[in-house]
Every structure is written in structure tokens, then in C-alpha cells.
């Protein structure tokens, strides 16, 4: 498993497609894909938005993420860093941010590589990068 993170619009998807030779058909969009699609996708983009959708449906996101990591060990998961900056005033937004952080920690722990992309440039947090 490979995790790619970073701020919004920092070139994460472009980096992943370039490095791994992925096409649009290889990528599940966390904003719109079926929940079961992530278990077979080569790449999942916008996993932070996928988590928001799980929360809205009352799904245990931590348990779901653990299952995803166990069942799709070759996935490349892209998620925005959303824990920095101004703390949201709404309790539900703070909770979403907290749950997203927990899920990100699970993915990072299970990943062979964790890469932070800023301005289109990869910084390897875990693993060597090839």
C-alpha cells in the first residue's frame, strides 16, 4: 500500500499518475465511487471526501479503513491533509477532521511508502521511493 498526502491542489494525483503510469480508469474517486469499489481499485483519490461520505451514512470509518487496508494491500490512497489551519467552529467538522486523521494514521502505518507532495514535488516520509 502507498499513501500520498499533502495540501489541496498540490499535484498529488499528477504525481501518482506519472510515477505509477495510471489512467483515469485505474482511479476510484472518493467523492463519487461506490463504497465497495475501493476494495479493488488500484488507486483511490480524495479519500478524505470518501470518509465524509462514510460519516454521513453512519459507517464506522476506522473499521472501514482497517478493512480496506487488509483487503486492498496494493492500493495507492490519496488524501488531503485537512488537520492544519483554523480549527472549525462546528463540532461535526471537528469530528470529521479527527476521524480523517485517525484513518490517515491507519493507512500510513499499513503503507510501505508514505509520500507528501507539495508544489508537485514528492517528499518521502516512509519508504525509499523509486
Buried (B, 14 or more C-beta within 10 A) or exposed (E): BBBBBBBEEBBBBEBBBEBEEBEEEBBBBBEEBEEEBBBEBBBBBBBBBBBBBBBEEEEEBBEBBBEBBEEBEEBBBBBBBBEEEEEEEEEEEEEBBEBBBBBBEBBBEBBEBBBBBEEEEBEEBBEEEE
